[in-house]
């Protein structure tokens, strides 16, 4: 490692000249390029392989996020549903999110068939790409050792390890933001407008995956570019404006599509009462998360803690301001808080006198700005699922890796020998605090690892004191003593990181990999994401008999049946992909279809049956769904359970001619 005062960017080894890449050299992908240490590429491939194993180990049992899985099923059988992001195969109503994250899943289902593993497979690939790109990004900024540490820390962050193995939209968002940061850093080095615009495009694609959450990186991007780009102020402002335009254009492409296409030629926008994509994105999925209800949207239910969320004593209410340091959330995303804070503070102090165009100082501002913005926003909004916090993982991993590397290099400076022991001591205390709240989880590893880290910290303190007593003597006087103390420092870092790594690796065990929302000993996630979901894509015997009856008496109708809730529709759409019409959208409060529209479908022969009952579908007494149910009960004929064979849980009504 370089001395403490040296620039932390990796330099090419002098004995390895940088030659133009040849075809033969590109085929030897396991060999490091000339500007990297020989061990860098093999180590990176090992980390990437580990990530692929961790993310893909339980992929066959990844389960379904039921509501989104139905939408993927619909998009996999209907190109119209694919284009508009519709929930049902008939493309009558959209999902209550943008569908960008589900498009890869729908394509995978078209190619490989509809299975839990085919829906999770794109997220596994997105995770491996994120690991590889994060290494490249941090290596350019802080050297190969920091790049490898960041990639490994990110890969084994518990919520990241769990999320990339499940079909959740947060995976696509995280990958897009890492790619955006990579393009941004490459652009910053030479003030390259094209690369900056590319970063904006990646942020826009992240918006398609998770909407406004993607824009959390924009303040950090703008601040870093305006402060450090090596061009005139006027040109910097122009470049930011151009990149912002690209970001907005890509971000709002789907919103524009549903705004310009006439309402009769597209699905109704779920989550709204006025069929507005703008209201759904910026109201229902935006301000509503902060407790502010926007006219034209339905209540999303995010103003109160999720009843399916944290249930143990260590969990914090979803809306509390200290949630990110509460064990319920911190054990999933926050193990690296002390290391990341140390990296940010030490990095900014060490490079405070660097020139305006110094890329290392710019990197600390970028990662610190990203982290600070996300912390403020997440602290102020209601959170129900820990997967939402996965976008904190890249800056935390990058800053924590920088903190370790900077503290390590300080061991060679007799005036800063205390830095690494101090950082390890704080990290040790934080790890013990979090692990202590789940003392029964991996006790055979946790406490021996912490004891080892404590012993290594004490050893580093002792050698540091001896070094300071030796006037003018460095900590490491020669090769004979340098090796052992490097080993002690490495042992301390490895031991203190062993516990969070074990939480991430716990997803390899089916007992701890059951949901996309946590890993390890955390409380279980919501119903519908059970690990063992092998039978969720098949009809039960009563549902099979009912489905057969409906198909036999469909009489050419456009829809097999209408259902009083999306959950009832999912029981049929998920395994068969048949066009069932859900009433009331996700919440049951969306006026789609209206009573007049439903009666028109019945009169035109496009709908014969309505299924009432099951889970959900109550709406409110003055909702459109309630009026439809009243009309069905009074105007349609009930089909006896003995005739349809589907049991008595669902009431089957035939409407129109012959009712």
N, C-alpha and C positions, 0 to 999 in steps of 0.2 A: 504494500500500500504506500501511497505517496506521503510526504511529510505533511504536517498539519497546515502549513501555510501555502501549500501548492493548490493550484486550481484543480477541482475535483473531476474535470472532464477526462474521459479515458483518452490516452495517447497511443498511437501505434508503436509497437515494439520496434526499436531501432534495427534489430537484425532481420525484420520481416518487411521487405519492401512492398508497397501497395501497388500491385499490378492490376491491369484491366482484367475483369473476370472473364474466364474462358468457359467454354461449354463443359469441359472436363471438371473444372473447379466447381461449377454450379451443381454438377451431379454429385459431388462429394459434399452434400449439404451438412454432414455431421462435423465438418472441419470449420474452425473459426475463420472469418475473414481476416485479412492482414492487419486491419486496424483494431483487432480485439485480441485478448489473451487466448492462448491455445485451448485453455480449459473452458472458455465461455460458451461456445456453441454446444459442445457435448453436455455441459451442465444445464443449459437452457432446454435442450431436447429432453433431458431427464425430468425437468420440472413440468414441461408441457405434457409429457407422457403420464406423469403422476396426476396432473389435472384431468386428463382425459379419463383415466381410470376412476378417479374420485367422482367425477360428474356422471360417468356412464355406467358405474357399477350396478346401480339399481334401476337402470333405464327401462327394463322390461316391466317394472312394477311402479313406474312413475305416477300412475293414477291420472285422474282427470280433475282439472278445475272445472267443475261441471258446467257452469254457465258459459265459460269461454270455450270449453270443449264442444259444446253443441254448436256454437258459432263456427268453429273450425270444421266440424262435420258438414255444416251447411255450405261453407265456402269450398269444401272439397268436392261437392257434388253439383254445385251451381256456380257458373262463372259470373252470373249477375250478383249472387250473394258475395262472391269473391271481390268483385269490383267495389261494391258499396259497403262491405263489412257487415253483412246482414246476420242476424241471429238465426233465422229460420231458412230452410231451403227455398221457400217461396219468396224470400226477400221482401217481406212486408214491414219489418222493423229492424233497425240496426242494433248492434250491441251498444252498451252505454259507455263505450270507450272508442278511441280510434283503433282501427283493426290492423295497423301496420305490423305489430308484433306477431299477429296470428297468420299473416300471409305465408311466411316460411313453413309454419306448421301445416297449413292447408295444402301447400304444394308437396310437402313430405307425405301427407296422407294420400294424396293422389298417386304418388309414385309407389309407396310401400304398403298402402292399405291403411285403414283407420285403426290404430292400436295405440295404447299408452306410450310405447317406445318410439313410434313414428312421430308422435307429437313432441316428445322430449328430445329427440335427436337434434333438431336445429339448435336447441339451447346448449347442448353439449358442445357442438361446433362453435357456437358463439363464445362459450367460456374459454375454449382453447385459444381462439383468436385473440381474446382479450388478454390472456396471459402472455402470449407472444408479443403483442403490440406494446403492452405495458413495459416489458423488458426493454424493447428497443427505445421506447420513449425515455425511460429513466436512465438507461445506459448513455444515451446522447447527452443527458443533462448532468449526471453525477458519476458515471463510470460503470464498468461491467459488474463489479461486486454489488453495488447498490441496485443495479438492474435486476440481477438474479434474486437478491433478497426481496425486492419489491414484488417480482413475479411470484415467488413462493409464498410470501405473506398474503398477497391478494388471492392466490389460488386456494389457500387453506383457510381464509376467513370463513367462519362457520356459515353465515347466511349465504355467502357466495357459493360455497361448496354445495349447499342444499338447493339454492335457486337454479343453478345451471343444470341440475339434474331433473328439473320439473318443467312443465309447459307454462311458464309465467312470462308476462310481457316485460318484467324488469330485467330479464337477461338481455334482450335485444337493446334496451335502453342503455344498459351499462356498456355493452360492446360499442355502441355508436358513440358514446361520450369518450371512451378511451381512444377510439379512432379519431375523433375530433381533436382531442388534445395532442395526439401524435402529429396530425397535419398542422396544428397551430404552432407547435414547437419547431417543426421543420420550416414553417413560413417565417417565424420570428428571426431565425438566424440570418436570413438575407432580405428580410422585409418583402417576401414574395407574395404578391397579391393573389396569384392563382391558388397557392396552398392555403392562404387564409380563407378564400372563398370555399375551398374544399372543406375546411373545418366547419364553416357555416352550414354546408350541405349535410355533413354528418350530424350536426346538432338538429337540423331540420328532420332528418330521418329518425333521430331519437325522439323527436316530438311526435312523429307518427306512431311510435311505440308506446309512449307514456305521457304525451301531451306536455303540459307546462313544466313538469319536472325536468325535462330536458333543458329548459332555459336557465336552470340554476347555475350553469357554468358560464353564462354570457357575461355577468359582471366581472368575473376574474379574467376572462379572455380580453374584454375591452380595456380594463385597467392595465393589464400587462402589456398589451400592444401599444396603448397610448403612452405608457411610461418608458418602454424599452426598445421599441422598434427603431432600427438605425436609419431612419429617414426623417425628413422634415415634418413638422407638426401638421402642416396642411395635407401632406401626402398620407400621414397616419390617419387623419380624420376621414379622408376620402376612402382609404382602404377599409376602415371600420364600417363606413356607411355601405360600401359595396357588399361586404361580407354579411352585414345585417340584412340587406335586401335579399340575399340568397337564402339566409336562414329563414326569414319570414315567408318567402315564396315556397320553399320546400315544406315548411311546417304547416302552412295553411292550405296545401294542395287539396286535401280531402275535404276540408271545410268549404273551400271554393267549389269543389265538385258538387257537393250536396246543396250548395246555395244557388248555383246556376241551373241545375237540373230541376225541371218542374216537379212539384210534389207528387203528382200522379204517376210519374215515371221513375220513381226511386222509392226506397224504403222510408218509413217514418223514422225520425231521429229519436232514439230512446233517451230517457232521462229528462225529457222536456214535455211541456204542455203546449208549446207553440211550434213544434217541428223545426227547431232552429239548431243547426250544427254549431253555431257560435255560442248559443246558450249552453249546449251540452258540454263543449270543451272548456269554456271560460267561466261558466257558472256552476253547473252540476259537478264537474270535475276540477273546478278551480276555487273560486271564492267560497263555495259551500264547504270545502275542507277546512276552512278557518271559522266556520260557524255563521257565515253570512249567507242567507238565502237570497237567491237571485230570481226575480220574477221571470216566469216562463219555464222554470225548471221544477222538477219534483224533488221532494226531500230525499237526499241520498242516504241518510242514516249515519253520516260520518261526524255528526256533531256530538255523538256520545260514544263511549267505548264500545267496541264490538263485543257482543255477548259470547262470540266464539273465540275471542282472543285470550289474553293472559288471565289465568285463574289462580295462580299460586301466590304465596306471600311475597315473593321477590318481584312480582310484576308491578309496573307503574301504570296509572291511568293513561289512556291514549292521548289525552290532551295536556298532560303536565309538562311544564317547561324544563324539568330536569330529567326527562325520559331518556336522553341519550347516555346518561351516566348511571341509569338504573340497571341493576343486574338483568332484568328481563329483556332489555334491549342490548345492553353492553356486552353480554355474553355472546351475542350474535354478530355484532359489528364493532364493538368498542374495546377489544383487548389491547389494541395498539395506541390508545389515546396518549399515554405518557411518552412513548417513543416518538410519535408523530409530533407532539408539542415540542419535545426537545429538539427534534430535527428542524422544525420551523424556526424556533428561537435562535438556536446556535447558527443555523445557516444564514439567517438575516444579519446576525451580529458579525459573523466572520466576513461576510461580503458587503458590509455596510458602506465601505469606502470604494467599492468597485465602480467602474465606469457605468454610464447610463445604459450602454449596450451590452453589459455583462450578462451572458445567457444563464449563468448559474444563479445569480441573484434574481433574475427574471423568473426562473423556474420555481424558486421559493415563493415568490409573490403569486404565481399562477396557482400552485397547489394550495397555498394558504388561503387565497381568495376563494377558490372552489370550496374548500372545506368550511370556511367561515360562513359563506352564503348558505350552504346546505344546512349547517347547524342551526342558523337563525330561522330559516324557513321551516325545517322539520320540528324545531322546538315550539313554533307557534301554531302548527297545524295539528289536527287530530290524526293520529296514526293508529291503525288497527293491525297491520301486518308488518313484520320485521323485514320482509323482502323489499318494502319501499325504501329502506335505508341502504340498499346495496350500492347506490351511487356514491356513498361515502367511502367505499372500499378503495377505489383507485388513489385518491389523495392521501388517505390514511396510510396505505401501503408505501406509496412513494416517499412521503415525509418520514415514516418510521424507518425505512431503509436508509434514507439520508442521515437520520439521527444516529443509527448504529455506525455507519461508515465514518461520519465526522467524529463521533466519540472515540472510535477505535484509533483514528489518526491522531487524536489528541494525546494518546498514551505516549507518543514519542516526544511530546512537549512537556518538559518538567514543570511548567507552570499550569498545565491543564491535565495532569494525571488523575485528578479527581473526577473528571467529567464522565467517563464511562462508568466507574463505580456508582456515581450519583444517579445516573440515568438508570442503571440496572436496579439500584435500590428502590427507586420510585416505581419502576415497572414491576418489580418483585412484589411490592406492597399492593399495587393495584390488582395484579393477577391473583394474589392470595385473597384479596377482598371478594373478587368475583367468584373464584373457585369455592370459597368458603360458603357461599350461599347455596351451592349445590354439592355439599361435601360428600354425598354418596355417589357422585359420578366420577368414575375412574380414580378412586383414591390411591390405588397402587402406583399410579403415574404422577398424579398432581403433587403430592407432598414430597416424594423423593426428588422430583424435578426442581421444586422450589428450594429444597434444602441444598441441592447442588448449586443452584444459582446464588444462594446466599453465601456458600463457602467460596465460590469464585469471586464474588464481590468483595468479601473480606480480604482475600488474597491480593486482589488488585489494589485495595486501599493500603495494604502493608507495603507492597512494592512501590507504590506512589510516594508514600512518606519517605521511604529510603532514598528514592531518587531525588526528592527535594532537599534532603539533607546533604546529598553529595553536590558540592558547589559546582555548578556548570555541567554536571553529568546528566546525560539523557536517561530515560527509563531503561532503554535497551542499549547496553554498551557494546555489544558485539553479537555475532551470530550464535555464540554458545549460550547466551542468556535470552536472546530474542525469541527463539523458538518456543521455549516453555511458557513464557508469559503471553505470547500470542495464543498458545493452546488454552491457557487459563481463560483469557478473554473470550475466545471462541466458545469454550465450554459454558461460560456464564450466559452468553447471548443465546446459545442453543437451548440451554435449560429453561431460561425464562420464556422462550417462545414455544416450548414443547407443549404447554397446556393449551393455548389457543389452537395450535396445530392439531392436537388430539381431538378437540371439539370439531374441527373441520373434517378430520378423517373419520369421525364417528358416523358419517353418512354411509360408510361402507357396511355398517351394521344395520340390518333392517329394523332393529328396535328403535333407532334414533333417526331414521331417514324417512319418516312417514309423511312429512308435509314439505311444501315448498317454502314454508314460512319460518322454520327454525331448524337447527341441528343440535345434536347433543342432548343435554338434559333439560332443555327449555320446555315450557308447556306446549301442549299439542296445538296444532292449527285448526282451522275450521273444518266442519264436516264437508265431505266431497273431495278431499285430497288424501284419502287413505292410501297407504303404500300398496296394499294388496287389492288391486282393482281389476283382477283378471276377469271378473264376471260382470263388470259394469257396462260392457259393450254388447251384452246379449239380453234379449227380452226374457223376462220371467214367464213361467207357463201361463198365468192369467193374462199378462199383457200380450203374449203371443196369440192367445185365442181371441182377445179383443181386437188386436191388429188384423188378424185374418178376417174377422167379421166386418170390420170397417172397410177393408179393401174389397171384400166380396160385394158389399152393398154401396160402394162408392159411386157407381153409375156415371163415371167419367168426370166427376167433380175435380176442380183444380186442387182442392185441399182434401186430405184424408179426413181431417176433423179439426175443429177449433178447440182449444183447451183454455181453462180458466186461469192457468198460470204457466210460466215458462218451465217450472219444475215438472209439471205434468207432461208438457210437450217434450222435454228432454228424455223422458222414459222411452219415447218412441223414436225421436230424431237421432239420438246418440247411437243406438245400435243399427238403425235402418237407413237413415238419411232421407226418409219420406217427408213430404211437405205437410207438416202440421202447423196450424195457425195459432200462435200464442196470443192471448188477449191481455192487454194492459201492460205489456213490456216487462222489464225486470221487477219493477216495484208494484205492478198492478194498478198504478195511478196514471199511466200514460193513455191518453184517449186514442188508442190505435188497436183495432178499428173502432169507429164510433158505432152506435147502434144502427144508424141509418146505413152505414157502409156494410155492416154485417148482414142486415136484411137485404141489401142489394145483392150481395154474394149469394144468399140463399135463393132469392128470386131468379137469379141468372143461372142457377144450377151449379155454381162453382163451389158450394159448400152444402153438405148434407147433414153432418153430425157436429154436435157440440158436447164436449166432455166437461162435466162440472165435478168439483171436489178435488181431493188430493191435497198436497202441501201447497200453501200460498193461495193466491187468487182471490183474496177477500176484498182488497182495495178499501174504499170507504163507502159509506152509505150514499154519498152524492157523486161517486165516481162513475165514469162511463162503463166500467166493468160491472158495477152493481146494477146499472140500468139494463145492461145486456143480459145478466143472469136473471133478472126479473122477467124480461121478455121471453127468454128461453123457457122458464118455468111455466109461463102462462100460455105460450103459443106453440110449443114443440111437444112432441110425443116422446115419453120416456120409453126406452127399450129395456125390457126386463133383463135382469142379470142372467136368468136362465137361457135367454136367447143369445146374448153376445158372449157369455162364458168368461167374462173378465173380472168376475168378483163384484162385490158391492162397494168397494172403496170409491170407485168412480161412477157417477151417474151419467148414463149415455142417453142423449136426446137426439131424435131425428127431426129435422126442421124442413119446411117446404112441402112440396107435393108428397102426399102419402103419409103425412104426419098426423 
